[in-house]
C-alpha cells in the first residue's frame, strides 16, 4: 500500500516501525485513515462519473429520437410536393427518411397521426418562409414570390385534392386563413391609412394580389420572368392601396 501512496508516509514513523513500537500503530492508523478517505473519494468520483455518463447517454438518445422524428416529418413533407396524399405510403417515407416502417410506427402510431404531425410541421415551415417586414411592399412581394417559387406547385396540387380528400381540405382551409392573417399583418400600416369600413374589402384585394393563383397566372400561364411577375404584383398592390379621389 505504501507504493500506491508514498507521499502519505512519514519517514520518522517508518524508521520506528518494529514490533511493539508505538510508532507502528500511529503509522498504521494514519495510513488507514488516508486509505479510507481515498477510497471514499474514489467511490464518489466513480459514482459521479457513472451519473454523468448516464445523463450524457440519455441526452444523446433523446437528441437521436428528435432527429429521427424530424427526418420522418421532412421526408413525408417533401413527398407531398411530389405525389398526391393518397399515393404516399409508409415504405416511401421510410426509404426517403432512411428508417424502417416499424420506426415510423413507433414514433407516430398510425398514418393519421403521422399526417397530423406533418401538417403541423408544414405550418411551422411555411410560416417561417413567409416572414416579411411589416409595411414593406417590395419585401413582402419578394418573400411571397420566393415562397411560391419553392412551394407553389405543391400548393396547387393540394388545392386540386381538396374536393375529394377531407384531410387535404382541412390543410388548405388553414392555408387560406394563414394567408389572410399574413396580409393583415404585413400590410397593416397601409390598411390603417384607410377608413375602417374599407379595410375588409382592401384585405380581400391584397389577398388576391398575393395569392398562389396570381403567381400561377403570371409565372406558369403567362410564363413571365420572376422580376416581371413581381413588378406586376407591386403595381396591383399600389393600385389597390391608392386612396380614391374624392368627388368634386
N, C-alpha and C positions, 0 to 999 in steps of 0.2 A: 504493500500500500504506500510505502514511503516514496517509491519511484513515481507513483501516479501523481503525487502532490508534494514534492520535496520542499517546496518553499514554506510549507506549513510547519516543518520540524525545527525545533530549537536545538542548535549544536550542543549546548550545555547539557541538556537532558539526554542527548544521545550518548555522551561520554559516561553518564552515570546510570545508564540503562543496564543493570545487572540484577540478578535475582535478589529480592529483598530490599532493593533500593527504593526509597520513596519516589525518586525521580522517575522511575519506570511507570508508576501509576499516574503521576501527573502528566507524563508524556502521553500515555495511552488515553487518559481522559480527555486531554486537549485534542488529540488526534481524532478520537471517535466523535467528538462534538463537531469537529471540522467536517468529517466524513458525512455525518448526519445532515449537516447544513447543506453540503454539496449535493447529497442525494436528493434532498427535498427540492433544491434549486433545479436539478436536472429533471426531476419528475414534473415540476411545474412548467419548466421550459418545454418538455415533450408534450404535455397536455395543451399548452398554448399553441404549439406548432400543429398539433392534430386539429384543434379547433379552427385555426387559420386555414389549414389545407381544406378542411371540410367546407368552410364558408366559401373559399375560392371555387371549389368544385361545384357547389350549389349555384353560385353566381354564374359560372361558365355554362352550367346546364340550363339555367333559366334563360341566359342570353341565346343559347343554341335553339331553345324552343321558340323564342320570339323570332329569330332569324328564319327558322323553317316555316313558321306560320306566315311571315311576310313573303317568303318566296312562293308559297302556295297561292296567296292572295294576288300577288303580282302576276303569276302565271295565268290564273283564271281571268284576271282583268285584261291582260294582253290578248288572250284568246278571244275575248268578247269583241275585240276590234277586228277579228279575222273571220269569225263564224257566227251564225245565229245562235242564240242562247240555247235552244233545244238541241243543237248539234254538239254542244260541248259536253264531253263525258269525263269521268274521273281519270281514265287512262291518259287522255290528252293532257290534263292538268298535271298529273303525276310525272309524265315524261318531260314536260316543259319545266317543272319545278325541280326535277332531279330527286324525287322522292317516290315512295311506293303508295299505292292506293290505300293500303292499310294506315299509313302515316296520315294521309288526308282525313280518313275516317276518325282516327284517334284525336285529331285536332278539332274537327268540326262535327262529327257525328252523323251528318246526313247532307244530302245535296242541297236541301232547302236552307239549312243553317250556313252552309258554305256560301251560297248565293247571297244570303242576307249580309254576311260579313264582307263579301266582295263589293256589294252595293255601298256599304259604309266606307270601305277603303276607297272606292271610286269618288265618293263625295268629297272626302278629305283631299284627295289628289287633285281633283278638278278645282276645288275652292282655292287651293294653293296656286294653281296655274293662272287663275283669273284675278289675282290680287293686282289692283291698279290704284294709282294715286287719286285721291278724291278731287274732282273738279278739273282734271287734266284730260281734255278731249283727245288730244293726239296720243297720249299714253294709253288711254282706255281703248282706242281703236287698235292700236298696235298689240296690246295684250290680248284682246278678244280674237283678233285675227291669228295671232300666234297659237292660241288655244285651238281654234278651228282647223288651222293647218295640221295640227297634231291629232286632233280628236274628231274633226268634223265629219269625216266619212263614217266613223263608228257611230257617232250620234245619229246620223241619218239612217244607219242600219237599225239602230234601236227603235227609232220612230216608225220604221216600216214593220216592226213586230208588235207594236203596242195594241193593234186591233185584235190579235188572237193570243197574246201572251199576257196574262194578268200581272205577273211579276214585272215584266218589262214596262207595262203601262204605269205601274206604281213608280218605277225608276224615272220614266220620262215626265211624270207629273211633278216629281220632286225637282227634276231638272228645270222645268218651266218656272217653278217657284223660286229656285235659286237664281235664275236669270233675272227675274223681275226684281228680286232683292238686290242683286248686283247693280242693275240700272238705277234703282232708287238711291243706292249708296254712292256710287261713283259719280253720278250727275246731280247729287244733292244741291250743290251751290247754284247750278244753273236752274234747277227746278224751283229753288227757293226764291229766285228773282221773278217768278210769275205768280199771279194770284192763285190762292189755294184751290179755287174752283176749277182751274185749268190743269192742275198737276197730274191728275189721274190719266187724262187724255194724252198729255205730253209724255208720261211714262210709257203708255201703250206705244206711242210712235217711236220713242227711243228704243223700246224693246224690239220693235220690228226692224229698225235700222241696224241693230246689232245682233239680230237673230241668226241662227245657223243657216236658215233657208236663204237669207240675204247673202250670206257668204257663199252658199252653193250657187245661187243665181249668178253672182259676179265671177267666182273663181272656177266653177265647174261648167255651168251652162254657157256663160259668155266667154270663158277662158281668158279673162283679163289677168294681167300680171298682178303680183301682190301689191306693189306700190299704187297702181291704178285703182285696184279694188278698195284699198284703204282710203284713197282720196275721195272716191265716190261716197263712201260711208261718212267721212268727215263732212262732206257737203250736205248730205242728208241731215246730219245732226245740227249743223249750223242753221239750215233752213227751218228745222223743227223748233229750235230754241230761239229763233229771232222773234222779237216782240211784234205782234201785228200793228200795223199803222192805225191810229185812231181815225175814225171818220170825221171829216171836216164839219 
